[in-house]
Amino acid sequence: MRVALIGFGNVGRAFARLLESKRAQYPFRIVGIHTARHGTVYDPKRLPVVPQFGEAAPTVDAFLDRASPDVAIEITTLNPATGEPATSHIRAAFARHIHVITANKGPIAHAYAGLAGEAKREQVEFRFESTVMDGAPVFNMVRNTLPGVQILGFTGVLNSTTKLVVAAMQRGLTMAEGIAEAQAIGVTEADASFDIDGWDSAAKTAALANVLMDARVTPAQVDRQGIGDLTTAQAVQYEAERKTVLLVSRALRQGASLHLQVKPEVVADTNLLASMQGTSNLLLLHTDLMGTLGTCCLSPGVEQTAYGLFSDLVDIARSV
Ligand SMILES: NC(=O)c1ccc[n+]([C@@H]2O[C@H](COP(=O)([O-])OP(=O)(O)OC[C@H]3O[C@@H](n4cnc5c(N)ncnc54)[C@H](OP(=O)(O)O)[C@@H]3O)[C@@H](O)[C@H]2O)c1
């Protein structure tokens, strides 16, 4: 299959390395890469892992026309407020009958129902496993292994930065020092307030609810409170009491309505949710037929995000 990448940052480079390492068993070929500032590169045979970029294509449309891939992978920078321009990039691919995979949660949090409808009309596949849990199976698990199951709600600890910041504050550091620690290991969004104020978790909550519960919401409709009010004194006190503060995402159907929230919760160290340290994340699905079941990933990194894209690609290759 011919693959084109829109965006070639940390995730794109890790994905290119992964494809190279699995080339003998999975003969996918990257035939074009388009970026914002580094330019564009094409090779109808197969691009190397470290390509030499040339002049930028004038538009994503022009890029897709020339690269002519079977699958486009949208991995540009997240715009949490609108999901753009990623949503338009995805639409440009659908309009050309190109399957799409994305790790960018913006389009799923803002425009999932519309995009899924367009993909269906154009008879192309649309996959997004890496958008919420860095590649750990959530959407593919539900689609492929839970037929007939209704998702009634979910509980998730989905934001790494806040966990790292709270852990630093429980060691006596300020919130600013905790954010600096998280930034040093590269897990924060470009603007860390997006994590601290709960917008990242709200976007993930909206994305999960849109896909798994047909919620048709945007992140602004999630009842959201971040950890910005936490003080070092409080964090140190919780540490002494063997407790911690977690930013928890919850979805709960109440009759015909669906309540979505992101709130800091004080939990005992022994609580299952508190066992997710650092970048580890956990999602529990509350279902009608399977009770509560979950997925977790211990210390995922960019290689796992790249794997989520790869698993989507393999899934598409098997289904078309
Ligand atoms: N990093 C992770 O572990 C992780 C985990 C889960 C999901 N994600 C999501 O995956 C996506 C990519 O993350 P990343 O860490 O690879 O980001 P990144 O390192 O900042 O790279 C972003 C890439 O997108 C390109 N880009 C930005 N705007 C563009 C536009 N309008 N047209 C074409 N290219 C554009 C950039 O071009 P230049 O190179 O020219 O600047 C760059 O190559 C994001 O949506 C992120 O939220 C990341």
PDBQT file of the ligand as one rigid body, heavy atoms in Angstrom, charges set to zero:
ROOT
HETATM    1  N1  LIG A 401       3.979  12.954  20.384  1.00  0.00    +0.000 N 
HETATM    2  C1  LIG A 401       3.159  12.024  20.880  1.00  0.00    +0.000 C 
HETATM    3  O1  LIG A 401       3.573  11.162  21.658  1.00  0.00    +0.000 OA
HETATM    4  C2  LIG A 401       1.700  11.984  20.472  1.00  0.00    +0.000 A 
HETATM    5  C3  LIG A 401       0.853  11.054  21.070  1.00  0.00    +0.000 A 
HETATM    6  C4  LIG A 401      -0.482  10.953  20.635  1.00  0.00    +0.000 A 
HETATM    7  C5  LIG A 401      -0.928  11.820  19.658  1.00  0.00    +0.000 A 
HETATM    8  N2  LIG A 401      -0.075  12.757  19.118  1.00  0.00    +0.000 N 
HETATM    9  C6  LIG A 401      -0.592  13.660  18.093  1.00  0.00    +0.000 C 
HETATM   10  O2  LIG A 401       0.087  13.389  16.869  1.00  0.00    +0.000 OA
HETATM   11  C7  LIG A 401       0.226  14.609  16.113  1.00  0.00    +0.000 C 
HETATM   12  C8  LIG A 401       1.702  14.805  15.757  1.00  0.00    +0.000 C 
HETATM   13  O3  LIG A 401       2.454  14.901  16.958  1.00  0.00    +0.000 OA
HETATM   14  P1  LIG A 401       4.031  15.176  16.909  1.00  0.00    +0.000 P 
HETATM   15  O4  LIG A 401       4.523  14.981  18.296  1.00  0.00    +0.000 OA
HETATM   16  O5  LIG A 401       4.660  14.426  15.795  1.00  0.00    +0.000 OA
HETATM   17  O6  LIG A 401       4.041  16.745  16.530  1.00  0.00    +0.000 OA
HETATM   18  P2  LIG A 401       5.279  17.619  16.037  1.00  0.00    +0.000 P 
HETATM   19  O7  LIG A 401       6.564  16.935  16.392  1.00  0.00    +0.000 OA
HETATM   20  O8  LIG A 401       5.033  18.998  16.508  1.00  0.00    +0.000 OA
HETATM   21  O9  LIG A 401       5.162  17.583  14.425  1.00  0.00    +0.000 OA
HETATM   22  C9  LIG A 401       4.072  18.168  13.761  1.00  0.00    +0.000 C 
HETATM   23  C10 LIG A 401       4.313  18.059  12.273  1.00  0.00    +0.000 C 
HETATM   24  O10 LIG A 401       3.184  18.620  11.606  1.00  0.00    +0.000 OA
HETATM   25  C11 LIG A 401       3.649  19.495  10.583  1.00  0.00    +0.000 C 
HETATM   26  N3  LIG A 401       2.606  20.498  10.343  1.00  0.00    +0.000 N 
HETATM   27  C12 LIG A 401       2.070  21.383  11.209  1.00  0.00    +0.000 A 
HETATM   28  N4  LIG A 401       1.105  22.104  10.617  1.00  0.00    +0.000 NA
HETATM   29  C13 LIG A 401       1.024  21.654   9.324  1.00  0.00    +0.000 A 
HETATM   30  C14 LIG A 401       0.249  21.995   8.203  1.00  0.00    +0.000 A 
HETATM   31  N5  LIG A 401      -0.680  22.964   8.277  1.00  0.00    +0.000 N 
HETATM   32  N6  LIG A 401       0.469  21.332   7.037  1.00  0.00    +0.000 NA
HETATM   33  C15 LIG A 401       1.398  20.349   6.937  1.00  0.00    +0.000 A 
HETATM   34  N7  LIG A 401       2.179  19.977   7.985  1.00  0.00    +0.000 NA
HETATM   35  C16 LIG A 401       1.994  20.624   9.162  1.00  0.00    +0.000 A 
HETATM   36  C17 LIG A 401       4.932  20.059  11.125  1.00  0.00    +0.000 C 
HETATM   37  O11 LIG A 401       5.701  20.585  10.053  1.00  0.00    +0.000 OA
HETATM   38  P3  LIG A 401       7.215  21.153  10.286  1.00  0.00    +0.000 P 
HETATM   39  O12 LIG A 401       8.073  19.922  10.532  1.00  0.00    +0.000 OA
HETATM   40  O13 LIG A 401       7.585  21.781   9.004  1.00  0.00    +0.000 OA
HETATM   41  O14 LIG A 401       7.117  22.049  11.449  1.00  0.00    +0.000 OA
HETATM   42  C18 LIG A 401       5.538  18.812  11.760  1.00  0.00    +0.000 C 
HETATM   43  O15 LIG A 401       6.199  18.041  10.796  1.00  0.00    +0.000 OA
HETATM   44  C19 LIG A 401      -0.358  15.726  16.975  1.00  0.00    +0.000 C 
HETATM   45  O16 LIG A 401      -1.683  15.982  16.576  1.00  0.00    +0.000 OA
HETATM   46  C20 LIG A 401      -0.330  15.136  18.385  1.00  0.00    +0.000 C 
HETATM   47  O17 LIG A 401      -1.339  15.692  19.222  1.00  0.00    +0.000 OA
HETATM   48  C21 LIG A 401       1.220  12.855  19.499  1.00  0.00    +0.000 A 
ENDROOT
TORSDOF 0
